[in-house]
Amino acid sequence: MSPFVAEILGTFLLILLGNGGVANVLLPRTKGHDGGWIVITAAWGLAVFVAVFVTMDYSGAHLNPAVTLGLAASGLFEWGQVPAFVLAQMLGAMAGQLAVWLMYKPHYAIAEDGDAQMASFCTAPAIRSLPWNLVAEIIGTFVLVFAVLYIAGPEMEAPGLDGAKIGLGALGALPVGLLVFGIGLSLGGPTGYAINPARDLGPRIVHALLPLTAKRDSDWGYAWVPVIGPCLGALIAAGLFLALGEAA
């Protein structure tokens, strides 16, 4: 499997299982309806576990443009590969969201709450304050990327040496799943913790395109926050990692 295909497949699984969990909790008349925030965060943690486990040997399991950006800024990933990885992540995220819609289509058909329906696609703030929402996304993504860089850093090799695959998979599938679960439990409340531009933007585009009942606007005025925030958080994590002297 090529790294490009692996990133498509991994991000597809990430969104299918992650937003599938959100849909199960928020859409009407599902078996998991009203399961609550713990179910949602557990679904995302397990989604990351599955996606990383499947793809870590092929692409390093970035599955997130912020992770790709942070690795490149730290000198642990080639800048020339960044556009292809981001494109693959976006394609996988959109395909995964389409699969969520197909899985829950009868439930989307009877949905009356446009906000809850959109929440199974993309994030929205609990209290809308764009500067503070941006801060929340920066902090959450900083924790994610710093863990990938700093915890796994001493074991990493520079790109091109023995075909090293560096990404979320450098932590191992279970630890990184627990990491994302922990971020959701502790830091997910203000914005729903996108911490991944592709995870939010790809499904938001799908939301804008699909013929949904009770459809509301896709909130493009907020859409930049879960894109810019994670990118800034990743760059801050990379800067601190380099400052601490862990990069080769």
N, C-alpha and C positions, 0 to 999 in steps of 0.2 A: 504494500500500500504506500503510495507517495505521501509526503508530508502534506501537500495541498488537499488531497482526498481525505486524509486523516483529520485535518482541521475542519473540513466540511462535516464529516461524519460525527466527530466529537462534539461540535457545537450543536449539530442537529439533536443528538441525544441529550445534551445539556438542557436545551430549551424544551424539548418534548417532555422530559421528566420533571423539569423545574416548573415551567408554566402549566404543565399538566396537573401538578400538585395544586397550583393556585386555582385553576379552573375547577378542580374537584371540591375545593373548599368554598369558592365564591359563587359558582353557578347554581341555579335552582334545581332541586330534585336529584342531585347526585348522591351517591352513597356517603361521600365525605363532606356534605354540605355543613357549613358552620363548624368545621374542624378546628379553626383558629390558627393563630400565628405560629404555634409550635409545629403544626403539621406542614405549614408552608416552608418554614425554615429547614425542617427535616427533609422535605422533598428536595429542596435545592442542594443541601449537603449530600444527599444520596445521588442526586443527578450528577454532581461534580465527580463523585466517586466512580460512577459507572463510566462517564465520559472519559475521565483520565485513565482509568484501567484499560479501556479499549484502545486508546490512541497514544499512550505515553511512549511506547517503543517505536512509533513511526514518525511523530512530529515533536515529541516532547510534551504534547498536550498543552499548548498555550490556551486555546479556546476563548481568547479574550484579547482584543487589541491593546488593552492597557498592560497586560502581561507581556505581550510582544514588544510594546514600546519600552517598558521598563527594562527588559532584557537587552534590547538594542542600545539603550542609553547607558547601560552598565558595561557594554563591550562584550556581552556574552551571547549576542545574536547578531547576525549580519544585517545591516540596514537594507541591503539590496533585496532581502527576502521579506521585509516587512509588508510591502503592498500586497503580495500574493497571500500571505497569511491572513491579513485583515480582510481581503476579499473572500477568502474561503470561510472565515468566521461569519461574515455577514450572510453569505449564501446559506450556510448551515443553520444560522439562527432563523432566517426567513422560512426555510424548509421545515424546521422543527415546529415553528409556530403554526404553519399550515396544517401540520399533522395533529397538533393540539385541537385546532378548529374542527378537523374531520372527526377526531375521536369524540368530541363533546358536541357535535353539531345539533342533535335534538335538544340539548340543554341550552345552547346558544339561541335556538329558535324560540324558546319560551322565556328568555331572559327579559326582564323589564327594567333592570337597573343598569343604565349605560356605564356608570362609573365602575361598578363591580365587573361588568363585562370587559371593559378596557383594562382593568387591573390584571386580568388573565393574559394580557398581551405585554404590557409595559408598566413602568413604575409611575407613581405620582406621589407628591409630598403629603404627609399627614397635615402639616401646617405650611401653607404656601408662603415661603419667604426665600426668594431665589438665591440671595447671597448665602443664607444659612443652609439652604438645601445643597448648594454647591460645596460648602464646607463639609457637610455630612458625607457626600460622595467622595470628596478628596480623602477624608480620614479613613473611611471604610476601605477604599482601594489601596491607600498607603499600607494598611495592615496586611492586605492580601499580597501585594507585590513585595513588600519588605520581607515577609515570611519566605516567599519563594527565593528571593535573592540572598537573604542573610542566613536563614537556617540551612539551606542547601548549598550556599556559596562555597564553603571549603571543599566540597566534593565535586564542584563543577569544573569542566574543562572549556577552554576557549573554542569557539566554532572552528570546524575544520580539522580538529584533532580527533582522530579515531571515530569520526562520525557521531560525536556526542550530541544527544538530543536533550535540549534544556528547555524547561517550561514548568508547568504545574506538576508534571510527572516526576520532576526532580525531588519532590517531597514524598512521593508515593501516593497512591490513590486514596488510601484510607486517611492519612493525615491531612491531605488537602481537602477532602470532603468534610472532615471535622473542623478544619479551619473556616471554611465557608459557613458551616452550621453555626459556629461560634460568632462569626461576624454578624450573621443574621439575628441571632439572639440578643447580642449586645449593642449593635450599632445599626440595625436595620429599621428601627422604628420611625425615624424622621422621614425617610424617603423610599423605603422599601428596598434599599441597598442594591441598586443596579450593579455597581462596581465593575461594569463591563459594558462598553459602548455598543458592542454587537448584540448583547443580550437585550438591550433596551431599544436601540434604533431599528434593528431588523424586524422584530415583532411589531413595533409601532408602524412601520411602513405597511406590514401585512394588515394591521387593523384599519389603516386608511383605505386599503384596497378592497377588503372583503365586504360583501353585502350582509351586514349584521342587523338583527332586530334591535330596537332600542339603541341604535348607534348614536354616540355622541362624537364630537370632534376629537381628533387624535392629540390635542394639546401640544401643538408644535411650538408654542411659546415657552414650554418647559423642556422640550426635547433636547435642547443643547446642554442642560445641566448634567444628565447621566452620560453624556459624551465627553464634555470638557472636564468635568470633575474627576472621573477615573483617569483620564490622561494626565492631569496635573498631579494626582495622587501617585501615579506610577513614576513620574519624573522626580518627585520629591523623594520617594523611596529609593530610586536609583542614585540620586545625589547623596543621600545619607549613607547608602551602601558603599559608594566610592570613597566618601569622606572617612569612613571607618576602616578603609584599607583592606576590605575583604575581596575586592575584585583583583584578578590576576594582572 
